[in-house]
Amino acid sequence: MLAILGASCALTDDVVKHPEHVDVVRTAAKPEPAAVVEAVQDLEGRPGADALRVAYRKELLRIATADLMAKDPLVAMPIAAHQLADLAGAAIEAALDLARVEVANSELAKVTVIGMGKCGGRELNYISDVDVIFLAAPVEGADEEAAMRAATSIASAVMRVCGQATAEGSLWPVDAALRPEGKRGPLVRSLDSHREYYTRWASTWEFQALLKARSSLAMRAWAKSGSTWWRQ
């Protein structure tokens, strides 16, 4: 506990506000990213964005405890980076759940989030933003144009849920600038649109960036289906 208090004002403030999190430090259990998703699905009276933040910082405290108490920092560093990236993926999935609740016609679209950069490469640090690409498709029988409008609203809501300040603070900015055409391009694209862009216009650095592309927790079902365009 002394190591936490001496290392991080933010985590200290969290323990002061949520003294029940002291048990996390005492037991030094491994992080449970899925708990972040479960906290949003079982809100217990808290606003959704607040529940996400409380659960996220509890798991962050687990990671920081193990990191600070490790005998060999060089061994602990990549482990913490992997765990931070997995925790960010879980937070994105939870934000996706919250976004679907607030966006009208969200049931029209399947939305996938691809981790990029440090998050995709499982090299995330404690203060990094999270780079992503959004991929979407209409559900069977849905109008494609309406589905992509809904998907764009969902993606915007995910970015807002993670980045906005609430009574429980904020998480981190979600940056989608690595998408095709960067900030000038549409926030969400279909699989065919991505394929066309990378086939016809993508620069070398954009293919290099895809080397770190990784599916988040929300991506796993889609990835298992064989839609591995980011590896081709």
C-alpha positions as CSV (number, residue, x, y, z in Angstrom):
1,M,0.0,0.0,0.0
2,L,2.9,2.4,0.8
3,A,4.3,1.7,-2.7
4,I,1.0,2.7,-4.3
5,L,0.6,5.8,-2.2
6,G,4.1,6.9,-3.1
7,A,3.9,6.1,-6.8
8,S,0.6,7.4,-8.0
9,C,-1.6,10.4,-6.9
10,A,-4.4,9.1,-9.2
11,L,-4.5,5.6,-7.6
12,T,-4.2,7.1,-4.1
13,D,-7.2,9.3,-4.8
14,D,-9.1,6.2,-6.0
15,V,-8.3,4.3,-2.8
16,V,-9.4,7.2,-0.7
17,K,-12.7,7.4,-2.7
18,H,-13.2,3.7,-2.8
19,P,-11.6,2.2,0.3
20,E,-13.1,-1.2,-0.6
21,H,-10.3,-1.4,-3.2
22,V,-7.7,-1.8,-0.5
23,D,-8.5,-5.5,-0.6
24,V,-7.1,-5.5,-4.1
25,V,-3.7,-4.4,-2.8
26,R,-3.8,-6.8,0.1
27,T,-4.6,-9.9,-1.9
28,A,-2.4,-8.9,-4.9
29,A,-4.7,-11.1,-7.2
30,K,-4.2,-11.2,-11.0
31,P,-6.2,-8.6,-12.9
32,E,-9.6,-9.7,-14.2
33,P,-10.4,-7.6,-17.3
34,A,-13.8,-9.3,-17.8
35,A,-14.9,-7.8,-14.5
36,V,-15.0,-4.4,-16.2
37,V,-17.5,-5.7,-18.7
38,E,-19.6,-7.4,-16.0
39,A,-19.7,-4.1,-14.0
40,V,-21.4,-2.4,-16.9
41,Q,-23.8,-5.2,-17.4
42,D,-24.7,-5.2,-13.7
43,L,-24.8,-1.5,-12.9
44,E,-26.1,-1.7,-9.3
45,G,-27.6,1.7,-9.5
46,R,-24.5,3.6,-10.7
47,P,-24.6,5.4,-14.0
48,G,-23.0,3.3,-16.7
49,A,-19.9,5.4,-17.4
50,D,-19.2,5.7,-13.7
51,A,-19.5,1.9,-13.1
52,L,-17.0,1.4,-16.0
53,R,-14.5,3.8,-14.4
54,V,-14.8,2.3,-10.9
55,A,-14.3,-1.2,-12.2
56,Y,-11.5,-0.2,-14.5
57,R,-9.5,1.5,-11.7
58,K,-9.9,-1.5,-9.5
59,E,-8.3,-3.7,-12.0
60,L,-5.7,-1.0,-12.8
61,L,-4.8,-1.1,-9.1
62,R,-4.2,-4.8,-9.3
63,I,-1.8,-4.3,-12.2
64,A,0.1,-1.4,-10.5
65,T,0.5,-3.4,-7.3
66,A,2.1,-6.3,-9.0
67,D,4.2,-3.9,-11.1
68,L,5.5,-1.9,-8.1
69,M,6.2,-5.0,-6.0
70,A,8.0,-7.0,-8.6
71,K,11.6,-8.0,-7.7
72,D,12.8,-7.4,-11.3
73,P,11.3,-4.4,-13.0
74,L,12.6,-5.5,-16.4
75,V,10.6,-8.7,-16.2
76,A,7.5,-6.9,-14.8
77,M,7.4,-4.2,-17.4
78,P,6.2,-6.2,-20.4
79,I,3.8,-8.1,-18.2
80,A,2.2,-4.9,-17.1
81,A,2.1,-3.6,-20.7
82,H,0.2,-6.8,-21.8
83,Q,-2.2,-6.5,-18.9
84,L,-2.9,-2.8,-19.5
85,A,-3.7,-3.5,-23.1
86,D,-6.0,-6.4,-22.2
87,L,-7.7,-4.1,-19.6
88,A,-8.2,-1.4,-22.2
89,G,-9.7,-3.9,-24.6
90,A,-12.2,-4.9,-21.9
91,A,-13.0,-1.2,-21.2
92,I,-13.7,-0.7,-25.0
93,E,-16.0,-3.7,-25.0
94,A,-17.9,-2.3,-21.9
95,A,-18.1,1.1,-23.6
96,L,-19.5,-0.6,-26.7
97,D,-22.2,-2.2,-24.5
98,L,-23.1,1.2,-23.1
99,A,-23.0,2.8,-26.6
100,R,-25.5,0.3,-28.0
101,V,-27.9,1.1,-25.2
102,E,-27.9,4.8,-26.0
103,V,-27.8,4.8,-29.8
104,A,-31.1,4.5,-31.7
105,N,-31.2,1.6,-34.2
106,S,-28.0,0.1,-32.8
107,E,-29.4,-3.4,-33.5
108,L,-29.0,-2.7,-37.2
109,A,-25.2,-3.0,-37.2
110,K,-22.5,-5.3,-36.1
111,V,-19.6,-3.2,-34.8
112,T,-16.0,-4.4,-34.3
113,V,-13.1,-2.6,-32.7
114,I,-9.6,-3.3,-33.8
115,G,-6.8,-2.3,-31.3
116,M,-3.9,-0.5,-33.0
117,G,-0.6,1.0,-31.9
118,K,0.5,0.3,-28.4
119,C,-2.9,-1.2,-27.5
120,G,-2.9,-3.6,-30.5
121,G,0.8,-4.6,-29.9
122,R,0.1,-5.1,-26.1
123,E,2.7,-2.5,-25.3
124,L,0.3,0.0,-23.5
125,N,1.6,2.2,-20.7
126,Y,-0.3,3.8,-17.8
127,I,-1.0,7.2,-19.5
128,S,-1.3,6.3,-23.2
129,D,-4.3,7.0,-25.3
130,V,-5.9,4.0,-27.1
131,D,-5.6,3.7,-30.9
132,V,-8.4,1.9,-32.6
133,I,-10.1,1.2,-36.0
134,F,-13.9,0.7,-36.2
135,L,-15.3,-2.0,-38.6
136,A,-19.0,-2.5,-39.1
137,A,-21.5,-4.5,-41.2
138,P,-25.3,-4.5,-41.3
139,V,-27.1,-7.4,-39.7
140,E,-28.9,-9.7,-42.0
141,G,-31.9,-8.0,-43.7
142,A,-30.9,-4.5,-42.5
143,D,-30.5,-1.5,-44.9
144,E,-26.7,-1.0,-45.3
145,E,-26.9,2.8,-45.3
146,A,-29.0,2.9,-42.1
147,A,-26.8,0.3,-40.5
148,M,-23.6,2.3,-41.2
149,R,-25.2,5.5,-39.8
150,A,-26.0,3.6,-36.6
151,A,-22.5,2.1,-36.5
152,T,-21.0,5.6,-36.8
153,S,-23.1,6.8,-33.9
154,I,-22.0,3.7,-31.8
155,A,-18.4,4.4,-32.6
156,S,-18.7,8.1,-31.6
157,A,-20.5,7.0,-28.4
158,V,-17.7,4.6,-27.5
159,M,-15.1,7.4,-27.9
160,R,-17.2,9.7,-25.7
161,V,-17.9,7.1,-23.0
162,C,-14.2,6.5,-22.6
163,G,-12.9,10.1,-22.9
164,Q,-15.5,12.2,-21.1
165,A,-15.1,13.3,-17.5
166,T,-17.7,12.0,-15.0
167,A,-18.0,12.1,-11.3
168,E,-15.5,9.2,-11.4
169,G,-13.1,10.9,-13.7
170,S,-12.2,9.7,-17.2
171,L,-10.3,6.7,-18.7
172,W,-8.3,7.9,-21.7
173,P,-8.8,9.3,-25.2
174,V,-9.8,6.9,-27.9
175,D,-7.9,7.8,-31.1
176,A,-9.3,6.6,-34.4
177,A,-6.8,8.6,-36.6
178,L,-5.0,5.4,-37.9
179,R,-8.1,4.5,-39.9
180,P,-8.0,4.8,-43.7
181,E,-7.7,8.4,-44.8
182,G,-7.1,9.4,-41.1
183,K,-9.4,12.0,-39.6
184,R,-10.5,13.0,-43.1
185,G,-12.1,9.5,-43.7
186,P,-15.3,8.1,-42.3
187,L,-15.1,7.0,-38.7
188,V,-16.5,3.5,-39.6
189,R,-16.1,1.4,-42.7
190,S,-17.3,-1.9,-43.9
191,L,-14.9,-4.8,-44.5
192,D,-15.1,-4.3,-48.3
193,S,-14.4,-0.6,-47.9
194,H,-11.3,-1.4,-45.9
195,R,-10.1,-3.9,-48.5
196,E,-10.5,-1.5,-51.3
197,Y,-8.6,1.2,-49.5
198,Y,-5.7,-1.0,-48.6
199,T,-5.6,-2.5,-52.1
200,R,-5.7,0.8,-54.0
201,W,-4.5,3.7,-51.9
202,A,-2.7,2.7,-48.6
203,S,0.8,3.9,-48.0
204,T,3.6,1.7,-46.7
205,W,3.4,3.0,-43.2
206,E,-0.3,2.0,-43.1
207,F,0.6,-1.6,-43.8
208,Q,3.3,-1.4,-41.2
209,A,0.7,0.0,-38.7
210,L,-1.5,-3.1,-39.3
211,L,1.3,-5.3,-38.0
212,K,0.1,-4.3,-34.5
213,A,-3.6,-4.7,-35.3
214,R,-5.3,-6.9,-32.7
215,S,-8.9,-7.7,-32.0
216,S,-10.3,-6.5,-28.7
217,L,-12.5,-8.7,-26.5
218,A,-15.4,-7.5,-28.5
219,M,-13.7,-8.9,-31.7
220,R,-13.2,-12.5,-30.7
221,A,-16.3,-14.0,-32.2
222,W,-15.7,-12.2,-35.5
223,A,-12.0,-13.1,-35.5
224,K,-12.9,-16.8,-35.0
225,S,-15.2,-16.6,-38.0
226,G,-12.1,-16.1,-40.3
227,S,-12.5,-12.4,-41.0
228,T,-8.8,-11.7,-40.5
229,W,-8.4,-9.0,-43.1
230,W,-5.8,-7.1,-40.9
231,R,-3.4,-10.0,-41.1
232,Q,-3.6,-10.4,-44.9
